[in-house]
Amino acid sequence: MWYHVMIKLSLALVIGGAIGYEREYVSRPAGLRTHAIVCIGAALIQIISLNYQADIGAAGTYDPFRLGAQVISGIGFLGAGTIIKEGATVKGLTTAASIWTVACLGLAVGSGLYYESVLAAVFLIVALKGLKRVENYLLRNKKSMALEVITASMADNISKISGIIEQKKIHIISVSVDYSKDEVLKILFLVEHREGMPMSEVLAELSVIHGVKDAKFKPAAGF
C-alpha cells in the first residue's frame, strides 16, 4: 500500500538525516543530504525488490536481497570519496563507515524492520558522538609535537628517520617535506606521544644518520 511506502521512505529520510547531521556538525565532507539520500535510495531498492517478489509470486523464483547486496557493495565508491590521505594521515574513514552503515539501515527500513532500524540508528549515533568522548578521555595523556629535521637530499633518509621515530613507540601523524635548491631537505614530522617520550634519545639517534644536519622538537601549534 502507498502509505507503507510513505512510512518507509519518511523513516529513511529521518534516520539518514540524523546520522548525516552529526557528520555535518563536525564538518565532514558527507553530511545531512548525502546520508539522507543514501538511506532513501537503499530503502527504495529494497521496496522494489520486495514488491517484485510479491508480483511474481509462485510464477518464478526471485531473491529479494539480490539488489540489496549490490547496494552494500556498490556504496563503497561513495565512501571512498570521503577518504583523504594527507602525508601519513588518512582521514574520512569514520564518515565512509557511516555512509555504508546508513545504506544498511535503508535496506532494513525498506524491509519493514522499523524497530531494528531505529535501534541501530541510535547505536550508530552513540558510536559517533559518545565513543568520540570516550576515545578522547582514554587518549588524554597523548600529546602532539613537531619534529624538524634538516638533512641532505638522500633517497633513504626519510625512511631511516621514520624508522627511528617509530622504534621509540612514537606515532607519526603526518609528514611534510620542503625541498631546496642546494639539495637540502627540511622534513617536518607531526608526532603523537605519551608523557615521558625519550626526546633526547630520538635526537641522539637521528644525529648519527649520515646527511642529517640538524634535528629538534618544537610545539605542534601552527604545524
Residue pairs with C-beta under 8 A, 6 or more apart in sequence:
4 112
5 47
7 114
8 43
8 47
8 109
8 110
8 112
9 40
9 43
9 44
9 47
11 43
11 109
11 114
11 117
11 118
12 36
12 39
12 40
12 42
12 43
12 105
12 106
12 109
12 110
13 36
13 39
13 40
15 39
15 102
15 105
15 106
15 109
15 117
15 118
15 121
16 35
16 36
16 37
16 38
16 39
16 40
16 102
16 105
16 106
17 32
17 35
17 36
17 39
18 121
18 125
19 35
19 39
19 98
19 101
19 102
19 105
19 121
19 124
19 125
19 128
20 30
20 31
20 32
20 33
20 34
20 35
20 36
20 102
21 31
21 32
22 125
22 128
22 129
23 30
23 31
23 32
23 35
23 95
23 98
23 128
24 31
24 32
28 82
28 92
28 94
28 95
29 81
29 82
29 84
29 92
29 95
30 78
30 81
30 82
30 95
30 98
30 99
34 78
34 99
35 98
35 99
35 102
38 75
38 78
38 99
38 102
38 103
38 106
39 102
39 103
39 105
39 106
39 109
40 106
41 71
41 103
41 106
42 68
42 71
42 75
42 102
42 103
42 104
42 105
42 106
42 107
42 109
42 110
43 106
43 107
43 109
43 110
44 110
45 67
45 68
45 71
45 106
45 107
45 110
46 64
46 67
46 68
46 106
46 107
46 109
46 110
46 111
47 110
48 67
49 64
49 65
49 66
49 67
49 68
49 110
50 64
50 110
50 111
52 62
52 64
53 62
53 64
56 62
68 107
68 110
71 103
71 106
71 107
72 100
72 103
72 104
72 107
75 99
75 100
75 103
76 100
78 99
79 95
79 96
79 97
79 99
79 100
80 96
82 92
82 95
82 96
82 99
83 90
83 91
83 92
83 93
83 96
84 90
84 91
84 92
85 91
86 174
87 174
87 175
87 176
88 172
88 173
88 174
88 175
89 173
89 174
94 128
98 124
98 128
101 120
101 124
102 124
104 120
105 117
105 120
105 121
105 124
108 116
108 117
108 120
109 117
141 194
141 195
142 192
142 193
142 194
143 192
143 193
143 194
143 195
144 173
144 190
144 191
144 192
144 193
144 220
145 190
145 191
145 193
145 197
145 217
145 218
145 219
145 220
146 188
146 189
146 190
146 191
146 217
146 218
146 219
146 220
146 223
147 165
147 188
147 189
147 191
147 202
147 215
147 216
147 217
147 218
148 186
148 187
148 188
148 189
148 214
148 215
148 216
148 217
148 218
149 161
149 185
149 186
149 187
149 188
149 189
149 206
149 212
149 214
149 215
150 184
150 185
150 186
150 187
150 212
150 213
150 214
150 215
151 157
151 161
151 184
151 185
151 187
151 209
151 211
151 212
151 213
152 183
152 184
152 185
152 211
152 212
152 213
153 179
153 183
153 184
153 185
154 210
154 211
157 185
157 209
157 211
157 212
158 175
158 177
158 185
158 187
160 209
161 187
161 189
161 206
161 209
161 212
162 172
162 175
162 189
164 202
164 205
164 206
164 209
165 172
165 189
165 191
165 202
166 172
168 197
168 198
168 201
168 202
169 193
170 191
170 192
170 193
170 197
170 202
171 191
171 192
171 193
172 189
172 190
172 191
173 190
173 191
173 192
174 189
174 190
175 187
175 188
175 189
175 190
176 187
176 188
177 185
177 186
177 187
177 188
178 185
178 186
178 187
178 188
179 185
180 186
184 213
188 223
190 220
190 223
199 217
202 215
203 215
203 216
203 217
206 212
206 215
207 215
